[in-house]
Amino acid sequence: MIPKRMKAVHLIGIGGVNMSGVAKLLRRAGVSVSGSDTTASELTHELEELGIQVFIGHDADNVPPDCDLIIYSSAVPELNPERAEGRRRNLPQMTNFAFLGEWTKDKRVLLVSGTHGKSTTTAMLGFMLELSHYDPTVIVGSRLSSFPDGNVRFGESDLDVIEGDEYARHFLEFQPYGLIINNIEPDHFDIFPDLDAVMNAFRTLLSQIQSKGIVIANADDQNVQTLIGQERAALEARGISIQTFGFGSHADQQVAEYAIRGGEQVFTLRNTRGLMTRFRLQVPGKMNIMNATGALTLCQALGVPSTVLQDAVEAFPGIWRRFETVAEQDDIMVISDYGHHPTAIAATLEAAKDFYPGKRLILAFQPHHRNRTKHLFEKFVESFDKADALILVEIYDVAGRDNKDDEKISSRDLQDAVLKRDLERTISRPIEYAADPDAALEILRRWKRRGDVILVMGAGDIYKIANSVLK
């Protein structure tokens, strides 16, 4: 429980994108904030520039004498010395999402959930509501250039737009007024052993929506529709409005027309009354059409006029590490992307092919988490099909989330399997293994040539090389 009078809060794992957002939220509220993390990063430097004390490395002495509360990332183990110090001093401790759940309990929370597209959809929703003068507070798992604080926007209304992370069932800390479900797939196998476990977590989330709230659900996703079909009667009995979106004709908000023209996506939405509204979107990919449509459908359910939303969609600039163009030189483009699940990889490659036809597409990919790589191995192998050249960087280890058997899996195994698949497909393309991102950078510099589109992808630390490829 959050202490009624907080003067000082210490955050362990403060360099995480959500944790740093919580730090900014507390600082804005006049609380003295400190924190620690294992390594320095753009986010920790940003916090230091705001006057927040950040310790690199964990030590009991980092916890300030006047600390009232410790907030920790779920990646921080119980034996962490700062958590141990908190227990010794009987300080209350909670995860960042537990904190946010309590912090926002008197607000109308608009929660964005799903296996893919959460950050972009959250940013789009917050951006649309901002330009519509709904003045929301927004906490997103990325950074948006139009938000002065990047991953946080501070508003004065009762609307809080939050990215709802399913990992460790974090999204169950909230009782949302509005919920977007983008998609549901197996992932986070250390938490969810199978699809049923994932579905049950989303089922519980639906039961926590406020009465007379709003559910926006992807009509093209079979798992989402199965869930909504099972829970519809219970939701409607509580006065909850359910609206669906997608390309399929059965969607309440249907993407009826879609085209790529002049470096932008143009799409038309048709609602249940047959009214058609055209939108322009600068960020590539059908997945972003779906992200935008989910956000648009919730905005319209809140009463935002379509004419205002048209301007907001066209003005949306994209976000950090989501198909983000980071460098262009000598007719070579470098794009940084956070994709780490096979579905996201395949969708991003398709978007690049559609947006840059005729260009050679080089993918440098760093898998994230050995356990995920093992469970989705065959899907990963297939997901790289549209890359014209492929670099597979050694798997980024996530502390505390792998078991002993997971240690056997390597990106070399992926390389062997992709080469075998290419042989069966009777194709030949460059495929190399890189022991780390720096090795991948050397390969990219050796391979690059005029006309290339280079995609640097992964949820680990590979993004750090993206800006150096053309130097």
Residue pairs with C-beta under 8 A, 6 or more apart in sequence:
1 92
1 94
1 102
2 69
2 92
2 94
2 99
2 102
2 103
3 68
3 69
3 92
5 68
6 26
6 31
6 68
6 69
7 31
7 32
7 66
7 68
8 31
8 32
8 33
8 34
8 64
8 66
8 67
8 68
9 26
9 31
9 32
9 33
9 34
9 67
9 68
9 69
9 70
9 71
10 33
10 34
10 35
10 36
10 62
10 63
10 64
10 67
10 69
10 70
10 71
10 82
10 86
11 19
11 22
11 23
11 33
11 34
11 35
11 36
11 70
11 71
11 72
11 96
12 35
12 36
12 37
12 58
12 70
12 71
12 72
12 73
12 76
12 80
12 82
12 83
13 19
13 35
13 36
13 37
13 72
13 73
13 75
13 76
14 20
14 23
14 35
14 36
14 37
14 44
14 47
14 52
14 54
15 35
15 37
15 38
15 39
15 40
15 41
15 43
15 44
15 47
15 54
16 37
16 43
16 73
16 75
16 96
17 43
17 141
17 142
17 143
17 151
18 73
18 96
18 97
18 139
18 141
18 151
18 163
18 165
19 35
19 71
19 73
19 96
20 43
20 44
20 46
20 47
20 151
21 139
21 140
21 151
21 152
22 71
22 96
22 99
22 100
22 139
23 33
23 35
23 47
23 52
24 47
24 50
24 149
24 151
24 152
25 103
25 139
25 152
25 154
26 33
27 33
27 50
27 51
27 52
28 154
32 64
32 66
33 52
33 53
34 52
34 53
34 54
34 55
34 62
34 64
34 67
35 47
35 52
35 53
35 54
35 55
36 54
36 55
36 56
36 57
36 58
36 59
36 62
36 82
37 44
37 54
37 55
37 56
38 56
38 57
38 58
39 56
40 54
40 56
44 54
44 56
46 150
47 54
48 54
55 62
58 80
58 81
58 82
59 81
59 82
60 81
60 82
60 84
60 85
62 82
63 70
63 82
63 85
63 86
63 89
63 91
67 86
67 89
67 91
68 91
68 92
69 91
69 92
69 93
69 94
70 82
70 83
70 86
70 91
70 92
70 93
70 94
71 93
71 94
71 95
71 96
71 99
72 80
72 82
72 83
72 93
72 94
72 95
72 96
73 95
73 96
74 95
74 96
74 97
74 167
74 168
74 170
75 398
75 399
75 400
76 83
77 83
77 399
77 400
83 93
86 93
87 93
94 102
95 168
95 170
95 173
97 165
97 170
97 171
97 173
98 173
100 139
100 162
100 173
100 174
101 173
101 174
101 175
102 173
104 160
104 162
104 174
105 175
106 158
107 137
107 158
107 159
107 160
108 158
108 159
108 160
108 177
108 178
108 210
109 160
109 162
109 174
109 175
109 176
109 177
109 178
110 125
110 136
110 159
110 160
110 161
110 162
110 176
110 177
110 178
110 179
110 180
110 298
111 162
111 163
111 164
111 171
111 174
111 176
111 178
111 179
111 180
111 205
112 118
112 121
112 122
112 125
112 161
112 162
112 163
112 164
112 180
112 182
112 294
113 164
113 166
113 171
113 179
113 180
113 181
113 182
113 202
113 205
114 121
114 166
114 180
114 181
114 182
114 183
114 184
114 218
115 166
115 182
115 183
115 184
115 185
115 187
115 341
115 343
116 182
116 183
116 185
116 287
116 341
116 343
116 344
116 347
117 182
117 183
117 287
117 288
117 290
117 291
117 294
118 141
118 163
118 164
118 165
118 182
119 140
119 141
119 142
119 163
119 319
119 322
119 338
120 142
120 283
120 288
120 291
120 318
120 319
120 322
121 180
121 182
121 291
121 292
121 294
121 295
122 138
122 139
122 140
122 141
122 161
122 162
122 163
123 138
123 140
123 142
123 144
123 316
123 319
124 291
124 292
124 295
124 313
124 316
125 138
125 161
125 180
125 295
125 298
125 299
126 136
126 138
126 140
126 144
126 147
126 153
126 161
127 144
127 146
127 312
127 315
127 316
128 295
128 296
128 299
128 304
128 309
128 312
128 313
128 316
129 135
129 136
129 138
129 159
129 161
129 299
129 302
129 304
130 136
130 138
130 146
130 153
130 155
131 308
131 311
131 312
131 315
132 299
132 304
132 305
132 308
132 309
132 312
134 155
134 157
134 159
134 302
134 304
135 155
135 156
135 157
135 159
136 153
136 155
136 157
136 159
136 160
136 161
137 152
137 153
137 154
137 155
137 157
137 159
137 160
137 161
138 147
138 152
138 153
138 155
138 160
138 161
138 162
139 151
139 152
139 160
139 161
139 162
139 163
140 151
140 152
140 161
140 163
140 319
141 151
141 163
141 165
142 151
142 319
142 320
142 321
142 322
142 338
143 150
143 151
143 319
143 320
144 150
144 151
144 153
144 317
144 319
144 320
145 317
146 317
147 153
150 320
162 174
164 170
164 171
164 174
164 176
164 179
164 205
165 171
166 187
166 188
166 198
166 201
166 202
167 188
167 191
168 188
168 191
169 191
169 201
169 204
171 201
171 205
172 201
172 204
172 205
172 208
174 208
175 208
175 209
175 210
176 205
176 208
176 209
176 210
176 213
177 209
177 210
177 213
177 214
178 213
178 214
178 215
178 216
178 298
178 301
178 302
179 205
179 206
179 209
179 213
179 214
179 215
179 216
180 216
180 217
180 294
180 295
180 297
180 298
181 202
181 215
181 216
181 217
181 218
181 221
181 224
181 227
181 228
182 218
182 221
182 224
182 290
182 291
182 294
183 218
183 221
183 223
183 224
183 343
184 195
184 198
184 199
184 202
184 221
184 223
184 224
184 227
185 195
185 198
185 223
185 341
185 343
186 192
186 194
186 195
186 198
186 375
186 376
187 198
187 341
187 372
187 376
188 372
189 371
189 372
189 375
190 371
190 401
190 402
191 197
192 198
192 201
195 223
199 223
199 226
199 227
202 227
203 227
203 230
203 231
206 215
206 227
206 231
206 234
206 235
207 231
207 234
209 215
209 235
209 238
209 240
211 238
211 239
211 240
212 238
212 239
212 240
212 241
213 240
213 241
214 240
214 241
214 243
214 298
214 301
214 302
215 228
215 235
215 240
215 241
215 242
215 243
216 243
216 244
216 245
216 294
216 297
216 298
216 301
217 224
217 225
217 227
217 228
217 242
217 243
217 244
217 245
218 224
218 225
218 244
218 245
218 246
218 290
218 294
219 225
219 244
219 245
219 246
219 248
219 250
219 251
219 252
220 246
220 247
220 248
220 251
220 290
221 246
225 244
228 242
228 244
232 242
235 242
236 242
241 301
243 252
243 253
243 297
243 301
244 250
244 251
244 252
244 253
245 251
245 252
245 253
245 254
245 255
245 290
245 293
245 294
245 296
245 297
246 253
246 254
246 255
246 290
246 293
247 254
247 255
247 258
247 290
248 254
252 271
252 272
252 297
253 269
253 270
253 271
253 293
253 296
253 297
253 300
254 269
254 270
254 271
255 267
255 268
255 269
255 289
255 290
255 293
256 268
256 269
256 270
256 276
257 266
257 267
257 268
257 278
258 265
258 266
258 267
258 268
258 286
258 289
259 265
259 266
259 267
260 266
260 354
260 355
263 282
263 355
264 280
264 281
264 282
265 280
265 281
265 282
265 283
265 284
265 285
265 288
265 289
266 278
266 279
266 280
266 281
267 278
267 279
267 281
267 289
267 293
268 276
268 277
268 278
268 279
269 276
269 277
269 279
269 293
269 296
270 276
271 277
271 300
277 306
277 309
277 310
278 310
279 292
279 296
279 309
279 310
279 313
279 314
280 310
280 313
280 314
281 288
281 289
281 292
281 313
281 314
281 316
282 314
282 316
282 317
282 318
283 316
283 318
283 322
283 323
284 323
284 351
284 352
284 354
284 355
285 323
285 347
285 348
285 350
285 351
285 354
285 355
286 347
286 350
286 351
287 344
287 347
287 348
287 351
288 323
288 351
292 313
292 316
296 309
296 313
299 309
300 306
300 309
318 324
321 336
321 337
321 338
321 463
322 337
322 338
323 335
323 337
323 348
323 351
323 352
324 335
324 336
324 337
325 333
325 334
325 335
326 334
326 335
326 336
326 466
326 467
327 333
327 334
327 466
327 467
327 469
327 470
328 334
328 470
329 470
330 450
330 470
331 450
331 451
332 448
332 449
332 450
332 451
332 452
332 453
332 454
332 470
333 356
333 452
333 453
333 454
334 454
334 456
334 466
334 467
334 469
334 470
335 352
335 453
335 454
335 455
335 456
335 466
336 456
336 457
336 463
336 466
337 348
337 455
337 456
337 457
338 457
338 458
338 459
338 463
339 345
339 347
339 348
339 457
339 458
339 459
340 367
340 368
340 369
340 372
340 457
340 458
340 459
341 372
341 376
342 376
342 379
342 380
342 382
342 383
343 379
343 383
345 363
345 365
345 380
345 383
345 384
345 457
346 382
346 383
346 385
346 386
348 455
348 457
349 361
349 363
349 383
349 384
349 385
349 386
349 387
349 455
350 386
352 359
352 361
352 386
352 453
352 455
353 361
353 386
356 453
359 451
359 452
359 453
360 388
360 389
360 449
360 451
360 452
360 453
361 386
361 387
361 388
361 389
361 452
361 453
361 455
362 387
362 388
362 389
362 390
362 391
362 444
362 447
362 448
362 452
362 453
362 454
362 455
363 384
363 387
363 389
363 390
363 391
363 455
363 457
364 391
364 393
364 434
364 440
364 443
364 444
364 454
364 455
364 456
364 457
364 462
364 465
365 384
365 390
365 391
365 392
365 393
365 457
365 458
365 462
366 393
366 394
366 395
366 396
366 411
366 437
366 440
366 457
366 458
366 460
366 461
366 462
367 373
367 380
367 392
367 393
367 395
367 396
367 411
367 414
367 458
368 395
368 396
368 398
368 458
368 459
368 460
369 395
369 396
369 397
369 398
369 401
369 402
370 395
370 397
370 402
370 406
370 407
370 409
371 401
371 402
371 403
371 406
373 380
373 395
373 409
373 411
373 414
374 405
374 406
374 409
377 409
377 413
377 414
377 417
378 417
380 414
381 414
381 417
381 418
381 421
382 421
384 390
384 418
385 425
387 429
387 455
388 429
389 429
389 430
389 431
389 447
390 418
390 429
390 430
390 431
390 432
391 431
391 432
391 433
391 434
391 440
391 443
391 444
392 411
392 412
392 414
392 415
392 418
392 431
392 432
392 433
392 434
393 411
393 434
393 435
393 436
393 437
393 439
393 440
393 458
393 462
394 410
394 411
394 433
394 434
394 435
394 436
395 409
395 410
395 411
396 458
396 459
396 460
396 461
396 462
411 433
411 434
412 433
415 431
415 432
415 433
418 431
419 431
422 428
422 429
422 431
430 447
432 443
434 440
434 443
437 461
437 462
437 464
437 465
438 465
440 462
440 465
441 465
441 468
441 469
444 454
444 456
444 465
444 469
445 469
448 454
448 469
448 470
454 469
456 462
456 463
456 465
456 466
456 469
